[in-house]
Amino acid sequence: MVTRRGFVASAASVAAGLARAAVAERHIAITMDDVNWRAIPEGLRPHANERIQGHLRKRGIRAALFPVGSNVDNGEGRAILASWNDAGHILSNHTWNHRMMGRAGAGQLRAEIIRCEALIGGYARFRRFFRFPALKEGATAELRDAHRGVLRELGYRNGYVTIDASDWYYDQRLRAKLQEDALFDAARYRQPYVAHMVDRAEYYDSLSRRVLGRSVPHTLLVHYNLLNALFLGDVLDALRERGWEFVAAEEAYRDPVFASEPQIAPAGESLIWALAKESGRFEGELRYPGEDDVYEKPKLDSLGL
């Protein structure tokens, strides 16, 4: 016989289980841009690649690497590409010179893509995803459509980001601190950085549910830099503790949402941001740009970082 107390306890257990299941439906893939290995301080540079990949390997994550061709057109860069390829991560295109494409013509975009592919296209794990620098797809509708036409012509898909963030700015500030004071405690950046990334993940997932009625398999933007050599593992663990499950980047990109082409201008930002903008239902909420240093500067200033 089930008592009232037992029934209530059972119902509470079921409710808790459903709540956990709802949270566990959140999936996230890691995508990493630029491979600007020269920007990492010289004393820390030799171990940065192994540290970054170690954070991923420890958690069984297969990411997508979007190198800028000119960053890896050298012995060090090719060694990095080979190590990521051999580890099972995919390699995709992020232009040759990281030229901003907001106002660039279609011919310029085509040349940037082709030149980068000539360097990275021979790797077994190369996939034809393209990521626009700073996520800027075109300042006008005409440029947006011309750029999308170039991707179709060359057989590429847009390597969209759904969770945008400003790790590049935290890294820039950290390196400046270390340059000013070689004894600066870099660990002071751990908690603020983790909090920033978790906050952005939660925001874009909430926006996804409101725009699309579901949580998509997210693609998180991070960069190949000192900050992530030090603290990417802490970010990944914090996300997992909050119920996020990691999926391979190539798997995430199979979701139909990544075939979207939001009809907005200027075009770009997070794909979720762009879809929200296209819907016209979030005009009072969406900031432009979606992420930038101006939002993070007051936080880091207040912490003395």
ABEGO torsion letter per residue (X at the ends): XBBAAAAAAAAAAAAAAAAAAAAAABBBBBBBBGGBAAABBAAAAAAAAAAAAAAAAAAGBBBBBBBBAAAABBAAAAAAAAAAAAAGBBBBBAEAAGBBAAABBAAAAAAAAAAAAAAAAABAABBBBBBBBGGBAEABAAAAAAAAAAAAAAGBBBBBBABBBAAAAAAAAAAAAAAABAABBAAAAAAAAAAAAAAAAAAAAAAAAAAAGBBBBBBBBBBBBAAAAAAAAAAAAAAAAAGBBBBBAAAAAABAAAABBBBBOBBEEBAAAAAAAAAGAAAAABBOBABBAAAAAAAAAAAGX
